[in-house]
Structures are given as C-alpha cells and as structure tokens.
Amino acid sequence: MVVGDFPIELDTLVVGAGPGGYVAAIRAAQEGQNVTIVDKGNLGGVCLNVGCIPSKALIQAGHRYEHAQGADDMGIQTENVSIDFSKTQEWKGQVVNKLTGGVESLLKGNKVDIVKGEVYFVDKNTVKVMDDKNSQTYTFNNCIIGTGSRPIELPNFKYSDRVINSTGALNLSEIPEKMVVIGGGYIGTELGTAYANFGTEVTILEGQEDILLGFEKQMRQLVKKKLKKKGVNVVTNAMAQGVEEKEDGVTVTYEAKGESQTIDADYVLVTVGRKPNTDELGLEQVGIEMSDKGLIQIDKQCRTNIDNIYAIGDIVDGPPLAHKASYEGKIAAEAISGHASEIDYLGIPAVVFSEPELATVGHTEESAKEAGFEVKAAKFPFAANGRALSLNETEGFLKLVTRKEDGVVLGGQIAGANASDMIAEVGLAIESGMTAEDLALTIHAHPSLGEITMEAAEVALGKPIHTV
Ligand SMILES: Cc1cc2nc3c(=O)[nH]c(=O)nc-3n(C[C@H](O)[C@H](O)[C@H](O)COP(=O)(O)OP(=O)(O)OC[C@H]3O[C@@H](n4cnc5c(N)ncnc54)[C@H](O)[C@@H]3O)c2cc1C
C-alpha cells in the first residue's frame, strides 16, 4: 500500500545539526519560533562527532602520554609508561557521546523537534526529507541551512583503509608506527602532533613554503621547533604525487627540490582542505546564489538571495570554524524574528592546538598596517611570567597590536601554553573598544598566564614592570 505524502507544515526549519544548526535552532526557539531541526547524521555535526572535540581529546591524551614519560627538569622519572590505545579511543568516544547527548537534551529542553533524514529542496518553501525507507514532504516559513563541509579528496589519493582523512585518523584502532600527513594546515599539524606524542614517526608534506601559513613567521617557527624535537619531519614545498597501497601500508611519492622521493608508512592522512556540502541539496531548484567554490552567498544577516532562506557555517564565506558557525546561527535565528543582528567578524579568533598553542584575533601588525592604521606592536614573553615558569611552559609570547594614536586594541597573537583560552581577553578588548591602558589597569591574578596580557599592554604604554 502506498501511503500518501501529505506535507507537514513547519514554521522554522533548520537543516543540519552541527554547531551552526543546533545553536541556530535553540536561539530561534528562544525567540518564540516553532523549530524543527533535521540531520542525516548525528547531532553535533562534524565538530562534536569527527572534528573539534574528538581531535582535542586525542591531542590531550597525547600530551598526557608524553608528559607521563617523565619530566627530568622537575626531577620526575618514570618507567614502563604504556598506553592502551583502545581505551584512549573508548574515552574519546565517551566525551563525544556526552556532548552529543547534551545537544539532544538542549534541543528537547527548548522544544525543538528533531527529525532524522536527508534534506532535499523542492522549492523555496518545500523540502523532502528522506531516510532509508520513507520520504516526507515538509513546508516551512523560514529555513536556516547549516549543512557543513567534508574533506577534499585528492584525485591520486582515493580514500581507503590506508589512505585516510581526518575522520579516519581520529578513529584508528592502533597507534601507527609511521604516518605521512599531506597538508600542514591546522588539522594536519594537530593530528600529526597528537600521533607523534603517541610515538608515531610522522612526516608532514606541505606544498607551500611553510606549514600554518595563516600565522606569523615567529609563531610558526616555535611550532616547527617543537615538531622537530618530537622527531616530526616537516617537508615544505613538497608536492604529493601518488600512493601505492600494500596490504599493510602505503608508499607515498612526492616531489621536493625538483626530485621525486618516496616514503613508506602505515597510513597516509590527507588534510588538504574541506568542501562545502551544497552540491546535493537541490539548491538549484530554489535558485540560491552560490560562488564558484560552492559557497552560498549571504548578506550581513546570513540571508541568501531567497528572502526566507538563511545559510550559516562552513557553507558560507569566512574561516570554517565551529564558533563562527554558532555565531552566524544566532544571527540568522534573530534576523528571522526581526532583530537587527548583523555579522561583524572583527573579533573572531582562530586557534591551533599545536605545541605551543597558537591563537590570533583581530588584526596582525601587518594586516593593521595594510588597513591603513598606524600601529604599535607590543610583545611580552612567556619566559618572563611566573606562572609560565612554574608550569614549565616558558616558550612563546603574546603580541598586542594597538592603534598608535590612542592605544585602541586592534588585535593580538599568542604562541604559548593556553593561548586558546588567553585569546578571549584580547577578543573582548577588541569587541568593547578597549585600549592598552584599560588592559593594563585591569588587575590580573598572580601568578597567572593572564598577567602576560596585562604586561604586553604595559609594554605598549612604555611602562613594563617585568621586562626591560
Ligand atoms: C579534525 C577537525 C578538527 C576541527 N577542529 C576545530 C577546532 O578546534 N575549532 C573550530 O572552531 N573548528 C574546528 N573544526 C571545524 C569545525 O568542525 C567546523 O567548522 C564546524 O563543524 C562547522 O559547523 P557547521 O554547523 O557549519 O557544519 P557541520 O558541523 O559540518 O554540521 C553539518 C551537519 O549537517 C548535516 N547535513 C549535511 N547535509 C545534510 C542534508 N542534506 N540533510 C540533512 N542533514 C545534512 C550533517 O550530517 C552534519 O551533521 C575542525 C574540523 C575537523 C574536521
């Protein structure tokens, strides 16, 4: 018997339950909209399931394992430190499950209806949602699309058991003896570092002149120095050409300095960027405008050229980061309710969970100058901070970029322990139009890494206490 597909009427439909979609759904519900969220996969999207969270869990486990092997400087010697990687993976899975379960509770707590299935657009007010067995039509008043992105596949490196992407690298059941990482962006560098800490011999092949090119040279150098210390071989200007797969490993061919070279490994991890999930949604049926790269074009309120359809996260322009997706999700939800919320990317941070951690927000010295500002850049080293010394984490610096005429904070870069947390204060300073003096006058607890921000502000004012 064929059951008729009677359309179900919705108010706000959110497509994709990643950090963009689920946050948008909650905010839309808070605004009084009746919200339904649909995802074909697990709640939490890439970020919670196969991105930010599991990668940071593995990175943390790698740190613990490496630290457990002794800290001679502190007089700690250890013997027979071992790792049960299946337990590490089990723990990582628990962290993920706790968070995805939390997202489900939050959605339900905000009375958001959750539907499982794949969304396909029929027209500007209609979608079909398909699962293994059924197809159901829904009509909607407004829609927020947050379908995220997937790893790019290189033509000569088809994904398999041995040629893996970030998801494969996060879910290995064993610690490889050798791994080649193609691409020294933040994902490749983070996962390469994690496995190096677990004892894997890692080679990073980067096509450009350096890894982590979005960060300043001095910051990159600190990371490279640490990678070298861990035995990670970073080959720059290296073009990966092909892979030969064997039963128990791979041989990767690459070209560097005009010569073809080969390298054997258990796995090759390809992290050369991500592609927006906009090609299989039926968006052409709606006439949504897209760029050549498949990114959906939006205005300052995340609205597409179709009035009632909004797009957020990795499928729109800008850095593909979870906090950007969430930020845009809130704006789109508020715009639907008639608020004047608008995107302002001024204070958007970017972090690499490398060793040391790298973080940046707002302008760099160079970008501020390019934007026409007369700037003052003030640096303070971690090595001159008491807390950094007591943590034995003395590598790195904080650089504060201020406007010369009035000291307004324009940006900041941090390389050092806990840079990912410390960058928030600089972001807040930018967002609230604070000056170096405001930061310097804020009493920071002693001893803390936060004092580094205060001291950099004092450097900017020409009156540093703990550096000459
Ligand atoms: C290894 C790794 C580490 C990362 N680390 C960080 C980090 O430390 N910090 C950071 O900020 N970012 C990090 N990112 C990036 C971050 O994960 C993404 O920027 C973020 O997840 C994007 O959120 P989103 O909501 O746009 O999409 P996603 O998180 O990709 O979610 C999209 C959702 O849409 C669903 N979907 C897709 N198509 C359909 C359809 N047709 N119908 C129904 N549902 C659909 C998918 O199933 C998915 O659940 C990392 C990414 C990776 C891969």
The ligand as an SDF file (V2000), in Angstrom:
LIG
                    3D

 53 58  0  0  0  0  0  0  0  0999 V2000
   39.5100   17.2340   12.5370 C   0  0  0  0  0  0  0  0  0  0  0  0
   38.8270   18.5710   12.6630 C   0  0  0  0  0  0  0  0  0  0  0  0
   39.1360   19.3860   13.7300 C   0  0  0  0  0  0  0  0  0  0  0  0
   38.4990   20.6170   13.8780 C   0  0  0  0  0  0  0  0  0  0  0  0
   38.8330   21.4000   14.9420 N   0  0  0  0  0  0  0  0  0  0  0  0
   38.2270   22.5990   15.0980 C   0  0  0  0  0  0  0  0  0  0  0  0
   38.5250   23.4210   16.2170 C   0  0  0  0  0  0  0  0  0  0  0  0
   39.3460   23.0760   17.0650 O   0  0  0  0  0  0  0  0  0  0  0  0
   37.8720   24.6070   16.3390 N   0  0  0  0  0  0  0  0  0  0  0  0
   36.9480   25.0290   15.4100 C   0  0  0  0  0  0  0  0  0  0  0  0
   36.3810   26.1050   15.5740 O   0  0  0  0  0  0  0  0  0  0  0  0
   36.6470   24.2690   14.3370 N   0  0  0  0  0  0  0  0  0  0  0  0
   37.2530   23.0710   14.1660 C   0  0  0  0  0  0  0  0  0  0  0  0
   36.9310   22.2830   13.0800 N   0  0  0  0  0  0  0  0  0  0  0  0
   35.9600   22.8120   12.0940 C   0  0  0  0  0  0  0  0  0  0  0  0
   34.5220   22.6300   12.5860 C   0  0  0  0  0  0  0  0  0  0  0  0
   34.2980   21.2810   12.8770 O   0  0  0  0  0  0  0  0  0  0  0  0
   33.5520   23.1300   11.5420 C   0  0  0  0  0  0  0  0  0  0  0  0
   33.8730   24.4510   11.1890 O   0  0  0  0  0  0  0  0  0  0  0  0
   32.1370   23.1030   12.0810 C   0  0  0  0  0  0  0  0  0  0  0  0
   31.7560   21.7950   12.4270 O   0  0  0  0  0  0  0  0  0  0  0  0
   31.1550   23.6600   11.0360 C   0  0  0  0  0  0  0  0  0  0  0  0
   29.8930   23.6590   11.5960 O   0  0  0  0  0  0  0  0  0  0  0  0
   28.5880   23.6110   10.6740 P   0  0  0  0  0  0  0  0  0  0  0  0
   27.4430   23.6970   11.6170 O   0  0  0  0  0  0  0  0  0  0  0  0
   28.7130   24.5980    9.5880 O   0  0  0  0  0  0  0  0  0  0  0  0
   28.6020   22.1920    9.9700 O   0  0  0  0  0  0  0  0  0  0  0  0
   28.8920   20.6430   10.4470 P   0  0  0  0  0  0  0  0  0  0  0  0
   29.4620   20.6190   11.7750 O   0  0  0  0  0  0  0  0  0  0  0  0
   29.6460   20.1050    9.3070 O   0  0  0  0  0  0  0  0  0  0  0  0
   27.4370   20.0820   10.5070 O   0  0  0  0  0  0  0  0  0  0  0  0
   26.6380   19.9360    9.3690 C   0  0  0  0  0  0  0  0  0  0  0  0
   25.5590   18.9260    9.6340 C   0  0  0  0  0  0  0  0  0  0  0  0
   24.6670   18.9190    8.5200 O   0  0  0  0  0  0  0  0  0  0  0  0
   24.2600   17.6070    8.2340 C   0  0  0  0  0  0  0  0  0  0  0  0
   23.8300   17.5340    6.8310 N   0  0  0  0  0  0  0  0  0  0  0  0
   24.5820   17.7330    5.7190 C   0  0  0  0  0  0  0  0  0  0  0  0
   23.8260   17.6320    4.6150 N   0  0  0  0  0  0  0  0  0  0  0  0
   22.5830   17.3390    5.0380 C   0  0  0  0  0  0  0  0  0  0  0  0
   21.3430   17.0860    4.3670 C   0  0  0  0  0  0  0  0  0  0  0  0
   21.2370   17.1400    3.0420 N   0  0  0  0  0  0  0  0  0  0  0  0
   20.2740   16.8010    5.1180 N   0  0  0  0  0  0  0  0  0  0  0  0
   20.3420   16.7440    6.4720 C   0  0  0  0  0  0  0  0  0  0  0  0
   21.4680   16.9670    7.1420 N   0  0  0  0  0  0  0  0  0  0  0  0
   22.5750   17.2720    6.4380 C   0  0  0  0  0  0  0  0  0  0  0  0
   25.4810   16.7580    8.5460 C   0  0  0  0  0  0  0  0  0  0  0  0
   25.0960   15.4220    8.8400 O   0  0  0  0  0  0  0  0  0  0  0  0
   26.0680   17.4910    9.7690 C   0  0  0  0  0  0  0  0  0  0  0  0
   25.6080   16.9310   10.9710 O   0  0  0  0  0  0  0  0  0  0  0  0
   37.5280   21.0350   12.9210 C   0  0  0  0  0  0  0  0  0  0  0  0
   37.2040   20.2050   11.8390 C   0  0  0  0  0  0  0  0  0  0  0  0
   37.8420   18.9870   11.7000 C   0  0  0  0  0  0  0  0  0  0  0  0
   37.4820   18.1020   10.5420 C   0  0  0  0  0  0  0  0  0  0  0  0
  1  2  1  0
  2  3  1  0
  2 52  2  0
  3  4  2  0
  4  5  1  0
  4 50  1  0
  5  6  2  0
  6  7  1  0
  6 13  1  0
  7  8  2  0
  7  9  1  0
  9 10  1  0
 10 11  2  0
 10 12  1  0
 12 13  2  0
 13 14  1  0
 14 15  1  0
 14 50  1  0
 15 16  1  0
 16 17  1  0
 16 18  1  0
 18 19  1  0
 18 20  1  0
 20 21  1  0
 20 22  1  0
 22 23  1  0
 23 24  1  0
 24 25  2  0
 24 26  1  0
 24 27  1  0
 27 28  1  0
 28 29  2  0
 28 30  1  0
 28 31  1  0
 31 32  1  0
 32 33  1  0
 33 34  1  0
 33 48  1  0
 34 35  1  0
 35 36  1  0
 35 46  1  0
 36 37  1  0
 36 45  1  0
 37 38  2  0
 38 39  1  0
 39 40  1  0
 39 45  2  0
 40 41  1  0
 40 42  2  0
 42 43  1  0
 43 44  2  0
 44 45  1  0
 46 47  1  0
 46 48  1  0
 48 49  1  0
 50 51  2  0
 51 52  1  0
 52 53  1  0
M  END
$$$$
